[in-house]
Amino acid sequence: MHHETARDYNPMAELEEKISLYQAELDKLKSKRTFPYVYIVVAIPTTILFMVLTVISEGLIDFTTGITGALFFSLLITCSYLVLFQPNQEELAEELNRKIRNLYREKAKLEAGLRGEREVAYILRWLPPNYLSIHNVTIPSERFEQQQIDHMVVGPNGLFHLETKSINGVVMISPGGEWTVIKPVQNRMVKEGMDSPRLQVQRHETVLKEFLRSRFKFDIPVVSVVVMAHPSTIIEGEDPSLNVVKKDRLNEFIQSYQGSITLTQKQVRQITLALAEASVENTAATRDRA
């Protein structure tokens, strides 16, 4: 059984909208008149005006003085216009370019994450038929915030809650559970800290267990797994409080896990159906409130 709920919030659409807005501002900024164009537009009528003044002055203003005055006042008017109406154009353009570059980086990360989720969903299809998987599930909560979970697999050895991460680089995990990533950035390797998924996984697990206790009278083992979906990810070390598995070893991990109890096939179907129905109902309720 494969069930996928629609998300009300579409981060990709939001990123694309922001990119379009900033690009439109940048194009508008680039289309503003440059100094030579403004100077020519100002100089022509100003020169004509000074020539007229030279003629009607009856010799008080000679031709050379008229031309010099026209060019000087044209320059003065042009500079005043650019200072008043087009201040810091280059700085504004660079700021807009910086924002657009950052948004494209965020979009690339999001696309990688979505691609990783799709690949993990495909891998889970190859589990034996006594395992059922559901994807993009929103779990409601009476005490806490609702939680969106990438994937869940229900089988005879328990319920596996999967959080997918797509990281192109080396993930180094210290014995104390601190995460560091080494990744390529502009033709060089950069080492930087990253937040451990521990708190995110704990939030999901808390709400998930609350939901299961409210629906079922029997115990359901919950196993949380962080799945590294990017093919280039290298994992160095082990997290003392998290199961961290690369996607190519995921099905093996799930099938070999030794649960504390064994769920019947009927219970597996009941749990999966309850999670799927709650997610659909919660999504519909959220849409109605909006």
C-alpha positions in Angstrom: 0.0 0.0 0.0 1.4 3.3 -1.0 -0.3 6.5 0.0 0.8 10.0 -0.6 -0.9 13.1 0.8 -0.8 16.6 -0.8 1.1 19.3 1.1 -0.7 22.6 1.6 2.6 24.4 1.8 4.6 24.4 -1.4 8.1 25.6 -0.6 9.3 25.1 -4.2 6.5 27.4 -5.6 7.4 30.0 -2.9 11.1 30.0 -3.9 10.3 30.3 -7.6 7.9 33.2 -6.9 10.6 35.0 -4.9 13.2 34.4 -7.6 10.7 35.8 -10.2 10.1 38.9 -8.1 13.8 39.7 -7.5 14.6 39.0 -11.2 11.8 41.5 -12.2 13.3 44.1 -9.9 16.7 43.5 -11.3 15.5 43.8 -14.9 13.7 47.0 -14.0 16.8 48.4 -12.4 18.9 47.5 -15.4 16.4 49.1 -17.8 16.9 52.5 -16.1 18.5 55.1 -18.2 22.3 55.3 -18.2 24.3 58.5 -17.9 25.0 59.0 -21.7 21.4 58.5 -22.6 20.1 60.9 -20.0 22.8 63.5 -20.8 21.9 63.4 -24.5 18.2 63.8 -23.8 18.9 66.7 -21.5 21.6 68.4 -23.7 19.5 68.7 -26.8 16.7 70.9 -25.4 19.1 72.8 -23.1 21.4 73.6 -26.1 18.4 74.8 -28.2 17.3 77.0 -25.3 20.8 78.5 -24.9 21.1 79.1 -28.6 17.7 81.0 -28.5 19.0 83.0 -25.6 22.2 83.8 -27.5 20.2 85.1 -30.5 17.7 87.2 -28.5 20.5 88.6 -26.3 21.6 90.7 -29.2 25.3 90.2 -28.6 25.3 90.0 -24.8 25.9 86.2 -24.9 28.3 85.0 -27.6 28.0 81.6 -29.4 30.9 80.0 -27.5 29.5 81.1 -24.1 26.1 79.8 -25.1 27.4 76.3 -26.0 29.6 76.2 -22.9 26.6 77.1 -20.7 24.4 74.6 -22.4 26.9 71.8 -21.9 27.5 72.8 -18.3 23.8 73.0 -17.3 23.1 69.7 -19.1 25.8 68.0 -17.1 24.5 69.5 -13.9 20.9 68.5 -14.6 21.9 64.9 -15.6 24.0 64.4 -12.4 21.2 65.8 -10.2 18.7 63.4 -11.9 20.9 60.4 -11.4 21.7 61.2 -7.8 18.1 61.9 -6.9 16.3 59.2 -8.8 18.9 56.4 -9.3 20.9 56.3 -6.1 23.3 53.4 -5.5 22.1 51.5 -8.6 25.1 49.2 -8.7 24.8 48.4 -5.0 21.1 47.6 -5.4 21.8 45.4 -8.4 24.5 43.5 -6.5 22.1 43.0 -3.5 19.4 41.6 -5.8 21.9 39.3 -7.5 23.1 38.1 -4.1 19.5 37.3 -3.1 18.8 35.5 -6.3 21.9 33.4 -6.0 20.9 32.4 -2.4 17.4 31.5 -3.5 18.8 29.3 -6.3 21.0 27.5 -3.8 18.0 26.9 -1.6 16.0 25.7 -4.6 18.9 23.2 -5.4 18.9 21.9 -1.9 15.1 21.5 -1.9 15.2 19.7 -5.3 17.9 17.4 -3.9 15.8 16.6 -0.9 12.6 15.9 -2.9 14.7 13.7 -5.3 16.0 11.8 -2.3 12.5 11.3 -0.9 11.4 9.9 -4.3 14.3 7.5 -4.5 13.7 6.3 -0.9 10.0 5.7 -1.7 11.1 3.7 -4.8 13.5 1.5 -2.7 10.7 0.8 -0.1 8.6 -0.7 -2.9 11.0 -3.6 -3.0 10.2 -4.7 0.6 8.4 -8.0 1.0 4.5 -7.8 0.8 4.2 -8.1 4.6 5.6 -4.6 4.9 3.5 -1.6 4.0 4.8 1.9 3.3 3.2 5.3 3.3 4.8 8.7 2.4 4.5 12.4 3.2 2.3 11.7 6.2 1.0 14.5 8.4 0.3 13.2 12.0 -2.1 15.4 14.1 -1.6 16.0 17.8 -3.9 17.3 20.6 -0.9 18.4 22.7 1.8 19.4 20.2 2.2 20.7 16.7 1.3 18.4 13.9 4.3 16.7 12.3 5.0 15.8 8.7 7.0 12.6 8.3 8.8 11.6 5.1 8.1 7.9 5.1 6.7 5.2 7.4 7.0 1.5 7.0 4.9 -0.9 9.0 5.9 -4.6 9.2 5.8 -7.5 11.6 8.8 -6.2 13.5 7.4 -2.7 14.1 6.8 0.7 12.7 9.8 2.4 11.1 9.7 6.2 11.0 12.1 7.4 8.3 13.6 10.9 8.1 15.3 11.5 4.7 18.4 13.7 4.4 20.2 14.4 1.1 23.8 15.6 1.8 26.5 15.6 -0.9 29.6 15.2 1.2 31.1 13.5 4.3 29.0 13.4 7.4 31.2 13.1 10.5 29.4 12.1 13.7 31.3 12.3 17.0 30.8 9.8 19.9 28.8 12.6 21.6 26.4 12.9 18.7 27.8 16.1 17.2 27.4 16.3 13.4 29.9 17.9 11.0 29.8 17.9 7.2 32.6 18.3 4.7 31.2 19.2 1.3 32.4 20.7 -2.0 31.7 24.4 -2.4 33.1 26.2 -5.5 35.8 23.7 -6.3 37.0 23.4 -2.7 36.1 21.3 0.3 34.5 23.2 3.2 34.0 21.8 6.7 31.1 23.2 8.7 28.8 22.2 11.5 25.3 21.1 11.0 22.3 20.5 13.3 21.8 16.9 14.3 18.4 15.5 13.2 18.0 14.3 16.7 15.5 16.9 17.9 13.5 16.7 14.7 13.3 12.9 15.0 12.3 13.2 18.6 9.5 15.6 17.8 8.1 13.2 15.1 8.5 10.3 17.5 6.7 12.0 20.3 3.6 12.9 18.2 3.6 9.5 16.5 3.6 7.6 19.8 0.9 9.8 21.1 -1.2 9.1 18.1 -0.7 5.4 18.3 -1.6 5.2 22.0 -4.8 7.0 21.3 -5.8 4.6 18.5 -4.6 1.2 19.6 -4.7 -0.9 22.8 -1.6 -3.1 21.9 2.0 -2.0 21.9 3.6 -0.9 18.7 7.4 -0.7 18.5 8.5 2.6 16.9 12.0 2.6 15.3 13.3 6.0 14.1 15.8 6.0 11.2 17.7 8.8 9.4 18.2 7.8 5.8 21.0 9.3 3.8 19.5 9.5 0.3 22.4 11.2 -1.7 24.6 8.6 -3.5 27.8 10.5 -2.7 27.2 10.7 1.1 30.0 9.2 3.2 29.2 8.5 6.9 32.0 8.6 9.4 31.2 7.5 12.9 27.9 6.5 14.6 25.3 8.5 16.4 24.7 7.2 20.0 21.0 8.0 19.8 20.0 7.6 16.2 19.9 4.9 13.5 21.7 6.4 10.5 21.6 4.3 7.3 22.4 4.9 3.7 19.5 4.3 1.3 21.1 1.2 -0.3 21.1 -0.5 3.1 17.7 0.6 4.2 15.6 -2.4 3.3 18.2 -4.7 4.8 18.1 -2.7 8.0 14.3 -2.8 8.2 14.0 -6.6 7.5 16.9 -7.5 9.9 15.6 -5.4 12.8 14.7 -7.5 15.9 11.5 -6.0 17.4 10.4 -6.6 20.9 7.1 -8.0 19.7 5.7 -9.4 16.5 2.8 -7.7 14.8 0.2 -9.7 12.9 -0.6 -8.9 9.3 -4.0 -7.7 10.4 -2.4 -5.3 12.9 0.1 -4.1 10.2 -2.9 -3.2 7.9 -4.8 -1.5 10.8 -1.9 0.7 11.8 -1.1 1.7 8.2 -4.7 2.5 7.4 -5.1 4.6 10.6 -2.0 6.6 9.7 -3.1 7.2 6.1 -6.7 8.2 7.1 -5.5 10.5 9.9 -3.1 12.2 7.4 -5.8 12.7 4.8 -8.3 14.0 7.4 -5.8 16.4 9.0 -4.8 17.8 5.5 -8.4 18.4 4.7 -9.1 20.1 8.1 -6.0 22.3 7.6 -7.3 23.3 4.2 -10.7 24.1 5.5 -9.3 26.3 8.3 -7.3 28.2 5.7 
